[in-house]
Amino acid sequence: MQIYVDKIFLDNYVEEISTRFNYEIVFEKPYTKNYFIYDTNGLSFILGSNNTTKLINVNFMSGKLGWRLKRADHEGNLKKALGRTKNSLVIFDATAGLLSDSMIFLSLGHKVVAVEQSKIIFLLVDDAIKRAKNEIPFLKNINLINANSLDIYKSSQELFDIVYLDPMYPISKKNIKKSGDLDSLRSILEIENILNEENSLINSFMKEDYQKLILKRPLKAKKLHSNINYQVKGKSTRFDIYL
């Protein structure tokens, strides 16, 4: 994988990424379909397919993520799933992705350990945190890790109040027009040869010790396990809670 950067933007941050992940820094636009670009917008990923390209950049202060954060008080179903508490919870997000739900957890005053297996997605989100941390103070309460979430959970000495699982939804005919971000994430996982093993991951976490596990699913999706303690249902999404 290559990181395309103008020499005037080359800094220690880019060099650290290059060294850690063995990515090549280049100063001319690559001919490959997929590569990183680092400029005034931070780190972005160029995703190429079928003679089209898409620039993916994560920004917590604008766009869908920024809009959702501004209306965090309206996240009633997610708050119900967490449960009523005045205490700060420690939440293990086993499927971090773009941190769309973890950002809500943080905004509510909780602490989050978020694990993402994809190196590309991890780097885009980590860069977004780096750019937003001065504007969004609660980002100091997240620990973002690039690894297999089950391995991290098993080796952690920390006691988590909640394990949160948000596996990637299957694309249906009804939501195919709204699946832009999911489609891009799927393409990235294919590039990295990360197999789609959501059910296996869920089954594995079910066998672990936990105080409370929240599984986010499409409203009409089949139950993966029958021992659900209770559910919180929205218009298109439900949360299956296991205690």
Secondary structure as the mmCIF struct_conf table of DSSP 4:
data_model
#
loop_
_struct_conf.conf_type_id
_struct_conf.id
_struct_conf.beg_label_comp_id
_struct_conf.beg_label_asym_id
_struct_conf.beg_label_seq_id
_struct_conf.end_label_comp_id
_struct_conf.end_label_asym_id
_struct_conf.end_label_seq_id
STRN STRN1 GLN A 2 VAL A 5
HELX_RH_3T_P HELX_RH_3T_P1 LYS A 7 PHE A 9
HELX_RH_AL_P HELX_RH_AL_P1 ASN A 12 PHE A 21
TURN_TY1_P TURN_TY1_P1 ASN A 22 ASN A 22
HELX_LH_PP_P HELX_LH_PP_P1 TYR A 23 TYR A 23
STRN STRN2 GLU A 24 VAL A 26
BEND BEND1 PHE A 27 GLU A 28
BEND BEND2 TYR A 31 LYS A 33
STRN STRN3 TYR A 35 ASP A 39
TURN_TY1_P TURN_TY1_P2 THR A 40 ASN A 41
STRN STRN4 GLY A 42 SER A 49
TURN_TY1_P TURN_TY1_P3 ASN A 50 ASN A 51
STRN STRN5 THR A 52 ILE A 56
TURN_TY1_P TURN_TY1_P4 PHE A 60 MET A 61
BEND BEND3 SER A 62 SER A 62
HELX_RH_AL_P HELX_RH_AL_P2 GLY A 63 LYS A 70
TURN_TY1_P TURN_TY1_P5 ARG A 71 ARG A 71
HELX_RH_3T_P HELX_RH_3T_P2 ALA A 72 HIS A 74
HELX_RH_AL_P HELX_RH_AL_P3 GLY A 76 LEU A 82
BEND BEND4 ARG A 84 ARG A 84
BEND BEND5 LYS A 86 ASN A 87
HELX_LH_PP_P HELX_LH_PP_P2 SER A 88 LEU A 89
STRN STRN6 VAL A 90 ASP A 93
BEND BEND6 ALA A 94 THR A 95
TURN_TY1_P TURN_TY1_P6 GLY A 97 LEU A 98
TURN_TY1_P TURN_TY1_P7 SER A 100 ASP A 101
HELX_RH_AL_P HELX_RH_AL_P4 SER A 102 SER A 107
TURN_TY1_P TURN_TY1_P8 LEU A 108 GLY A 109
STRN STRN7 LYS A 111 GLU A 116
HELX_RH_AL_P HELX_RH_AL_P5 LYS A 119 ALA A 132
TURN_TY1_P TURN_TY1_P9 LYS A 133 GLU A 135
HELX_RH_3T_P HELX_RH_3T_P3 PRO A 137 ASN A 141
STRN STRN8 ILE A 142 ASN A 146
BEND BEND7 ALA A 147 ALA A 147
HELX_RH_AL_P HELX_RH_AL_P6 SER A 149 SER A 155
BEND BEND8 GLU A 158 GLU A 158
HELX_LH_PP_P HELX_LH_PP_P3 LEU A 159 PHE A 160
BEND BEND9 ASP A 161 ASP A 161
STRN STRN9 ILE A 162 LEU A 165
HELX_LH_PP_P HELX_LH_PP_P4 PRO A 167 SER A 172
TURN_TY1_P TURN_TY1_P10 LYS A 173 ASN A 175
HELX_RH_3T_P HELX_RH_3T_P4 ILE A 176 LYS A 178
HELX_RH_AL_P HELX_RH_AL_P7 GLY A 180 ILE A 191
TURN_TY1_P TURN_TY1_P11 GLU A 192 ASN A 193
HELX_RH_AL_P HELX_RH_AL_P8 GLU A 198 MET A 206
TURN_TY1_P TURN_TY1_P12 LYS A 207 LYS A 207
BEND BEND10 GLU A 208 GLU A 208
BEND BEND11 GLN A 211 GLN A 211
STRN STRN10 LEU A 213 PRO A 218
TURN_TY1_P TURN_TY1_P13 LEU A 219 LYS A 220
HELX_LH_PP_P HELX_LH_PP_P5 ALA A 221 LYS A 223
BEND BEND12 LEU A 224 LEU A 224
BEND BEND13 SER A 226 SER A 226
STRN STRN11 TYR A 230 LYS A 233
BEND BEND14 LYS A 235 SER A 236
STRN STRN12 THR A 237 TYR A 242
#
